[in-house]
Amino acid sequence: MVEQRKKIDCATIIEYTVRMKGTEVGKVGKAVLGQREGSALTIGQHVLRSKIVVAPMVGITDAPFRTLAEELGAGMVTTEMVSSEALVRNIPAALDKIDITPLPIPTAAQIMGASPEAMAEASQICVARGADIIDVNLGCPVRKIVNQGAGACLARDISRAAAVFEAIVSAVDVPVTAKIRTGWDEDSLIAPELAAALEKVGVAAVTVHGRSRAQGYRGLARWDIIRKVKERVAIPVLGNGDVMDGPSLAERWTDSGLDGIAIARGVVGNFWFLRQAVEQVDHGTEIPMAPFAERVQLARRHVRRLLDYYGEHKASKVGKKYLAWTIKGCAHAARLRTSLQEATTGSEMERIFDDVLESGEATSGWFQPTFISGEG
C-alpha cells in the first residue's frame, strides 16, 4: 500500500504512472470523500481516467508541462489559452501554442474570442492539429482580453455567448466545453444561468472558477456558486479555485456533488500535488508530500523536457521560472539565484539543480509561488 512506503522516490512515481495507465476506466474503485462510487468523469465520448484535470494556464501548460501532468495521473490536460483571431490569421506564436503531442489522455485546446465565425474556424484548426476537445475561455479577467469582448466580457451577454458556442459546436465533431467564472461581479453572479444556456446549445461540460471577474484572483472562491451551477445542469461540472493542497481539496470536494476538480495554481511549483490529488480523489488514498530531493528531481525532469522541446536557447529562458521557484525553497537561495541569472545552457541549469540538492531544503520549507496570470 502507498501509505506504508517510508520513502517516495522517482521509481515510485513511475510505479504510480504505470498503475494509472493500466487501470480500467470506470473500475477504479471508490471515489473518496463522499463522492459517487465508480462514477467516471465523462466529457462527450471521452471517459477520463481521473476526476482531476489540469486547467489551462498561460505560460505554464505548454507541451512539456502537459506530458509531465499526464505521467502524474491527470485525467485531461489543456493547452495555454490562444486567440481565435490569431489562429485564423496563422500567427506562428499562436499556432505554436496548439502544438499538441499525442497522449493517452484527452488534450483540450483552449481558445478565446468573440466572433462566432472566427471561433468556429479556430476550433477547426485546433482539431486538425490534434485537439480532442475544444475549451472556450469565458473567464479571463485580463483587461486586454475583456476589451476585445472576449473572456469574462463575453460571459456577461448570455445570448451572445450561446451564439458563439452554437457556431463552434456546429463546426467540429469533438466535445466543446467552457471555462467560466461566477459572474462579472457580486451583483451579477449568473454562472448557473450561463451554464444552462450553454448546455442547451450542446456544450459537453463546464468548469467554474469560483470568483467573479471583479475579484480577479483576490478573496476566496465561492464554491457555493459552483454547486448551484451543478444543481442547474445535467452536464459535468468541474470546480476550480483555491485548491492548493490536500486539506483544501478535501474541503471543497467533500459532498460537493461535482464531477471533477480542475487544478491550476496548486500545481505550479509543486508537481507532486497533482499526484496527491489523483490518489486522494480517485482512490481514497492520502499520500504524503514527497521529500525535498524528489520534488527537486521532478522540477529537473520538467526542465529537461523543456530543453528537449524548445532547444537550449529558449528553454534556458522558459525554464528559469521553474528553477527560481525551486531555489526559493532551498538553503543558500541568494547564491543560487546569482548562478541562475547567469545560466544560459542546459549543463549550467543541471549544475544548479545539483547545487540545490546539495544545499537542501530551507528552514521555511518548500516555496509555493503565487501565480495569478492567465488562469480564467
N, C-alpha and C positions, 0 to 999 in steps of 0.2 A: 504493500500500500504506500501511496505517496507520503502520507503523514509520518511513516516510520523512517523515512530517509533522514539521516543526520546531516547530509551534505547534498546540496543541489548544484550540479555542475553541468557543463555543456553536454555531456553524454546523456544526462537526464532530460535536457531539453529535447535532444534528438529522440529519445525514447517516447516522450510525450507526443512529439510530432508524428512518429510512426503509429502510435496508438490512435491518434486522432484520424489520420488518413485511412486507417484500417477499420474505423468504426462505421457500422452500417447506419446511415442516417435514419432517424426515426426510432432507433433501438438503443439510444444512448443511456437509457435508464431514467431514473427520477430526476427531474429538474428541481434543483434545491430551492429553498426559501419560499415554499407555499405556492409554487407555480404548477401548471398542469403537467401531469406525468406523461412522458412520451410525446409531447407536442412539439413537433419540429417547426421552426420558422420557415415559412414558405412564401416566396415572392414570385408571382407568376408561375412559371414552370420550374423554378429553382427551389429545391428543398435544401436549405442551408444546414451544414453540419453543426453549426453553433448559433446560439441566440446572441452571441457577442459579435458585433461588426465594428469596423473602424470607420469613423466619419471622415469625410474629406477635409483636408487642411492645406491651405496654400503654403507652398514652400516646404511641406513635410511629406505628404502622401504621394511621392513620386514612385517610379517602378522599383528601385531598390528597397524602399520602405515597405511597399506592398508585398514583395516576396518574403521579407522577414516576418511581416504580420501573418502571412499565410502559414509559415512554418510554426509560428507560435499558437496557431489554432483558430484564428479569426474565421467567422463564417462567411464573410464578404469583405471586400476592400473597395475603395473608391478612389478615383483619380483626384488630383487637385482640380479646383473649380476652374473652368475655362469659358471664355466669352464665345457665345454663339456667332456673333458678328466676325470675330477674329478667325474662327474656324471656316466660315463661309468664304472669307477673303484669302484663305490659305496662308495665314500668317505663320511662319515656321515655328515661332515660340509657342503658339497655341497648339499646333499640331504635335509638338514635342510632348506636351502635357498628356496627350492621349496616345502615347506610345505604350500600348498595352501588351505586357508579357503574358502569354498563356499560363494560367494557373489552374489547379484542381478545384478552386472555388470561384464563384462569380466575381467579376470585376465590373463595377458600375463606373460610368463616365459622368461626371457632374458638369452640367452646362448652366449658364446663366444668360439672361437676355429678356427682352420684352416683345419682340416681334414674332408672331406665330410662324411666319414664313421662314425667318432665319433660324428659329429654334427647331423647326421641323427639319430643315436642311442640315443643320449642325448635328442633330440626333442621328441622321442617316450616315453622316461622315464618321461619327463615333462608332456606330455599329459596324461599318465597313472596316474600321481599324481594330475591331475585336471586342468592343464593349458588349457585355452580356445583359446589362441593364442601363437604362438612361435615368439619371437622377437630376432633378431640376432644383436649383437653389432659389428658394423663396425666403431666405432668412438672412443673407449677408447684410450687416448693418453699415458697412463702409460707405461713406458719403459718395465716393466716386461711382460706386455701383448703384446706389439709390438714385443718384441724379440722372442715371440713364433710364430710370423707370423699372429697373431690374431688382433682383434680390428681395429684400424686405418691402421695397416700394411696390413691387408687382402684387405682393400678397394683400395689400390694402384694398385692392379692387378685385373682389372675388370673381365677378363675371369675366373680367379681362384675363385674370389668371386661368380660369377654367377654359377660356377660348385658346390660350396658348397651349395648355395641356392637351386639349382635344386635337389640336393640329399635330402635336408630337405623337400621341397615341395612334393617330391615323397614318403616320409616316413610317413607323417602324414596327417590326414583329417581335420585339423584345419588351419585357416589362418596363413600365415608366413609373418612377417613384418621385417623391417630393421631400425636400428638407425645409421645414417651416419653423417659425417662432410662435410664441403665444399670441402675438399681435404687434401692432405698431407701438402702443403704449398701454398704460394701465386702464385707460378709458376705452380701449378697443381690443379686447382680448378675444379675437374672432377665430382662433385656431380651430375650434370644433366645427364652426360653420364652413370654414375654408376647406377642411379635410372632407367634410360631407360633399361639398361641391366637386372636389377633385375625384372623389370616389365615383360620382355619377358619370364622369367623362372617361373613366377607365383606368385611373391611377391604381397601381397594384399595392402600394404600401406608402406610409408616411412616417418620417422621422421628425419628432418635435423637439426642438431646443427650448428648454423651459424658461426662456427670458424673452422679453419684448425687445423690439428694435431700440426703444428709448433706453433700455438698460444696457445695451451693448453686452459687455461681459461682467458688469458690476452686479452686486447684490446676489441673492440666491435664486436658483432656478425654481420655477413653480411647477412641481410635479403634480400638484392637484389639477392644474390645467391640462397637463399631458394625459392624466387619467380621464378627464372629461372628453378629450378627443377620442380615446379608446371606446368610451361609452356611446359615442355618437356614430361610429363607423364599424363596418364588418371587416374591412381590410386590415392587415397587420399594422400595428403602431409600435414604433420604437421610441424609447425615451433617451434624451441626451441632455447633459448639463450637470456639472458638479459631481461626476463620478470619477473620483481621484484615487481611491484606494478600496480595500476590501470592506471596511465598515460603511463607507458612503455608498458603495454598490449595494450592500445588503439592505441599507435603509431605504433606498429608492426602488429596489426590485421586489422586496418582500410584499406579497399580496397585491402587487400593483395591477395585475390583470393585463399587463403589457406583453407584447410578443417578443420583444428583444431590447437590447441596450446598444446604443451607438457610443462608443468611447472615442474621445478626441484628445483633449488636453491631458487627460490622465495618463496616457501612454507616452507623451512627449518627454524624453529624458529618462523614461523608465519602461523599457520594452517588456520587462518581466511582469508588469501589472496586467498586460494583455493575457499572458499565460494564466495568471492567478484568476482573472475574471472568467475565463473559459472554464477552468476547473470548478470554480465556485458555482456558476450559474448552470452549467450543463451537467455536471457530475456530482454536485453536492460535496465537493472536496475542497477544504481550505488548505492551501499550501502557503508556507511562509515566504517572506521576501528572500530572494536569492542573496547569497553572500556578496560582499563588495566585489571580489575578484570576478565572479561570474557575471555581474552586471556590467563590469568594465569589458569583459570579453564579448558580451552581446553588442555593446557600442562599437567595439573594434570590428566585429563581424559586419556590422552595418556599414562602417566606413570603408571596409574592403569591397563591399558590394558597390558603393558609390564609385570607388576607383575603377572597378571593372566596367561599370556602366558609362560613366561620364569621361573617363580618362583622367590623367593626373592633374592637368591644369584646372579643370572645372571642379573636380572632386575635392581638391585642396581647399577650394573656397566654400563649396556646399557643405563639406564635412566639418568645417571649423566650428559651426554652432553646436554640433553634437559633441565634439571633443571639449568645447568650452564648458558645456553642461556637466560633462564627466569630471573635468578638472575641478569645478566648484564643489564637488562632493568629496574631494580628497585633501590630504595634508599637503603643505607646501604649495598651495594653489598659485601664489603670486609668481613664484619662479617658473612654474609650468606654463602660466599664461604668457610669459615672455617668450618661451620656446614656441608656443603655438602661433604667436603673431609672426614669427619668422619662418614657420613651416610652409614649404611650397611643394613638397614632394611626398609621395606615399611612404617612402622609407623614413622621412622625418616624422611623419604622423605615427608610424609604427613605433619609433623610439619614444615618442611622447606617451603612448599607451604603456610601454614598458616602464617608464618613469612613474606613471600614475599607479601602476600595480606595486612598484617598489615603495612609493610614498605611503600608500594605504589610505584608508577612509578617514575623513576629517572627524573631529570630535562632535561637530554639529550634525553629522550624518549625511546621507545621500541628498544631493540637491535636486529639488523639484522645480524646474523652470516655469515661469509664468508666460504662457503663450496665448496671445489674445488677437492674433491676426488671421483672418481668412477662414474662421470657423463660423458658419452661418447657423 
